[in-house]
Amino acid sequence: MTPGAEQLLVLVAELDAGDGVALAKLAKRLDTRVSVLLRLCAELGPGRVGVQTDELGHWRAFSVASSPAARKPR
């Protein structure tokens, strides 16, 4: 696992209170672009980090292990 992927997993698990974490917020905290985070999430697979858009069309990342929101489609 790449250092960026590991940081992403730790940060999502830390910040996800059940409704996911905005990818823009994660990108700012990790000093990277949203497109890089989307690629990392794809590499990690849906079993580790889920990514969905909210009702406003903003991307949100979910810790699949701890977030009920990641298990239900929007």
ZADO-1210 file (C-alpha; in nm, 4 decimals, padded with zeros to 6 digits):
<atoms>
<atom x="00.0000" y="00.0000" z="00.0000" code="MET" pos="1"/>
<atom x="00.1354" y="00.3422" z="-00.0905" code="THR" pos="2"/>
<atom x="00.1920" y="00.6013" z="00.1827" code="PRO" pos="3"/>
<atom x="-00.0808" y="00.8211" z="00.0326" code="GLY" pos="4"/>
<atom x="-00.3311" y="00.5352" z="00.0426" code="ALA" pos="5"/>
<atom x="-00.2453" y="00.4562" z="00.4031" code="GLU" pos="6"/>
<atom x="-00.2831" y="00.8228" z="00.5017" code="GLN" pos="7"/>
<atom x="-00.6171" y="00.8355" z="00.3225" code="LEU" pos="8"/>
<atom x="-00.7504" y="00.5289" z="00.5051" code="LEU" pos="9"/>
<atom x="-00.6427" y="00.6643" z="00.8443" code="VAL" pos="10"/>
<atom x="-00.7869" y="01.0098" z="00.7812" code="LEU" pos="11"/>
<atom x="-01.1207" y="00.8812" z="00.6481" code="VAL" pos="12"/>
<atom x="-01.1564" y="00.6462" z="00.9452" code="ALA" pos="13"/>
<atom x="-01.0760" y="00.9339" z="01.1815" code="GLU" pos="14"/>
<atom x="-01.3092" y="01.1927" z="01.0260" code="LEU" pos="15"/>
<atom x="-01.6047" y="00.9809" z="00.9099" code="ASP" pos="16"/>
<atom x="-01.8833" y="01.0343" z="01.1626" code="ALA" pos="17"/>
<atom x="-02.1288" y="00.8226" z="00.9642" code="GLY" pos="18"/>
<atom x="-02.2083" y="01.0588" z="00.6800" code="ASP" pos="19"/>
<atom x="-01.8729" y="01.0461" z="00.5030" code="GLY" pos="20"/>
<atom x="-01.6021" y="01.3062" z="00.4550" code="VAL" pos="21"/>
<atom x="-01.5926" y="01.5596" z="00.1729" code="ALA" pos="22"/>
<atom x="-01.3145" y="01.4756" z="-00.0717" code="LEU" pos="23"/>
<atom x="-01.2323" y="01.8471" z="-00.0908" code="ALA" pos="24"/>
<atom x="-01.1646" y="01.8447" z="00.2848" code="LYS" pos="25"/>
<atom x="-00.9490" y="01.5323" z="00.2532" code="LEU" pos="26"/>
<atom x="-00.7594" y="01.6833" z="-00.0386" code="ALA" pos="27"/>
<atom x="-00.6824" y="01.9939" z="00.1635" code="LYS" pos="28"/>
<atom x="-00.5707" y="01.7927" z="00.4687" code="ARG" pos="29"/>
<atom x="-00.3509" y="01.5643" z="00.2557" code="LEU" pos="30"/>
<atom x="-00.2248" y="01.8492" z="00.0334" code="ASP" pos="31"/>
<atom x="-00.3284" y="01.6800" z="-00.2894" code="THR" pos="32"/>
<atom x="-00.5961" y="01.7080" z="-00.5567" code="ARG" pos="33"/>
<atom x="-00.9398" y="01.5464" z="-00.5493" code="VAL" pos="34"/>
<atom x="-00.8621" y="01.3577" z="-00.8700" code="SER" pos="35"/>
<atom x="-00.5646" y="01.1922" z="-00.6975" code="VAL" pos="36"/>
<atom x="-00.7887" y="01.0884" z="-00.4081" code="LEU" pos="37"/>
<atom x="-01.0457" y="00.9420" z="-00.6471" code="LEU" pos="38"/>
<atom x="-00.7706" y="00.7315" z="-00.8062" code="ARG" pos="39"/>
<atom x="-00.6479" y="00.6174" z="-00.4637" code="LEU" pos="40"/>
<atom x="-01.0013" y="00.5183" z="-00.3635" code="CYS" pos="41"/>
<atom x="-01.0368" y="00.3209" z="-00.6870" code="ALA" pos="42"/>
<atom x="-00.7052" y="00.1446" z="-00.6230" code="GLU" pos="43"/>
<atom x="-00.8081" y="00.0560" z="-00.2674" code="LEU" pos="44"/>
<atom x="-01.1351" y="-00.0868" z="-00.3923" code="GLY" pos="45"/>
<atom x="-01.4908" y="-00.0591" z="-00.2635" code="PRO" pos="46"/>
<atom x="-01.4213" y="-00.2904" z="00.0288" code="GLY" pos="47"/>
<atom x="-01.1976" y="-00.0345" z="00.2026" code="ARG" pos="48"/>
<atom x="-01.3177" y="00.3145" z="00.1083" code="VAL" pos="49"/>
<atom x="-01.6482" y="00.3991" z="-00.0548" code="GLY" pos="50"/>
<atom x="-01.6965" y="00.7114" z="-00.2651" code="VAL" pos="51"/>
<atom x="-02.0363" y="00.8592" z="-00.3466" code="GLN" pos="52"/>
<atom x="-02.1842" y="01.1927" z="-00.4376" code="THR" pos="53"/>
<atom x="-02.4189" y="01.3640" z="-00.1971" code="ASP" pos="54"/>
<atom x="-02.7483" y="01.5309" z="-00.2886" code="GLU" pos="55"/>
<atom x="-02.5588" y="01.8451" z="-00.3974" code="LEU" pos="56"/>
<atom x="-02.3230" y="01.6497" z="-00.6225" code="GLY" pos="57"/>
<atom x="-02.0187" y="01.6757" z="-00.3940" code="HIS" pos="58"/>
<atom x="-01.7909" y="01.3732" z="-00.3635" code="TRP" pos="59"/>
<atom x="-01.7741" y="01.2095" z="-00.0187" code="ARG" pos="60"/>
<atom x="-01.5508" y="00.9257" z="00.1022" code="ALA" pos="61"/>
<atom x="-01.6709" y="00.6658" z="00.3513" code="PHE" pos="62"/>
<atom x="-01.4898" y="00.4248" z="00.5757" code="SER" pos="63"/>
<atom x="-01.6713" y="00.1092" z="00.4694" code="VAL" pos="64"/>
<atom x="-01.5906" y="-00.0680" z="00.7942" code="ALA" pos="65"/>
<atom x="-01.7560" y="00.1948" z="01.0132" code="SER" pos="66"/>
<atom x="-02.0022" y="00.3937" z="00.8034" code="SER" pos="67"/>
<atom x="-02.3632" y="00.2836" z="00.7503" code="PRO" pos="68"/>
<atom x="-02.3943" y="00.5552" z="00.4833" code="ALA" pos="69"/>
<atom x="-02.1402" y="00.3756" z="00.2651" code="ALA" pos="70"/>
<atom x="-02.3598" y="00.0681" z="00.2532" code="ARG" pos="71"/>
<atom x="-02.6737" y="00.2363" z="00.1233" code="LYS" pos="72"/>
<atom x="-02.6874" y="00.3962" z="-00.2229" code="PRO" pos="73"/>
<atom x="-02.7935" y="00.7584" z="-00.2508" code="ARG" pos="74"/>
</atoms>
